[in-house]
Amino acid sequence: MFSNQSIRRVSGMLLTTCIAGCATPPNQISASYVSPLQYAAFTCEQIKPELLRVNSEIVKVTGVQDQVATKDAVAMGVGLILFWPALFFLASGDDKKAELAHLKGEYEALEHAAIQKNCAIADELRAAKAQREAFEKKQRAEQQKAAIAY
């Protein structure tokens, strides 16, 4: 009824579509450009709470993005190995890639503004960055553990 070549083509298109629909892990999302000029009028006292707010949002959105990426990876594994209709669940619409990239860009712009103004918040910047990196490291470890379990 169907030739092997047509089955391969359809399978390849389905696989390509599903892979493109997978959410990106948060540690692979780069910051989008946000101009530090929007913070030029901020004082050091205004920059500090804004940096902490943005960092908190980054941690929150990173967690959501990691959950979505993990769910997509599991669905891909199940779909490829056991049940191909599971591949249709990959395009869940919960991807926070753009939001996370923008938040990372905001953070970088705030850091730049703080450096330009010689603000005395270098220790807080290092602590916030360490918090973010620790969270990402923890998420990677959990993702690797989940991948091994499946």
Phi, psi and omega in degrees: 000302176250140178281158178300325181294318180290325177295318179296319179297313180297317179297318179296318179294318179297315180296316179298316179299318182289321179295320179295334181276354181289142177286143180280134175300143186300328181287351177259006180262120180274157178291138171273157184288129172231126183292130176289350180298333179293344179254007183299327181275354180286145171272168177300325179292335177273328181293318184303305181294330178291320175300315181294323178295313181295319178299317178299318178294321178300315180299316181296310183291327176299318178299316179296314181298321180294320178297317180295316180296320178294316179299318179295320180296319178294315179298322178297314179299313179296318182295318182286328185266315190247312194217094186301332177298342177296339180295336179289345179276358183291325182273068186280341180082005180266006183297128182251023184303310182295318180295317180293319178299318179294317179298318177297321177295319177299316180299314179298321179295319178294319176301315179300315179297320180295320179293317180298327182268002182054044179292150182269046181242023182302320180296318179295323178297316179295319180295317179296319179295319178297320178298314181296316180293322178296319179296315180296321178296316179298318180295320178297318180297318178294323179293318178294321178297318179295321179295322179291322181295329180269000000 
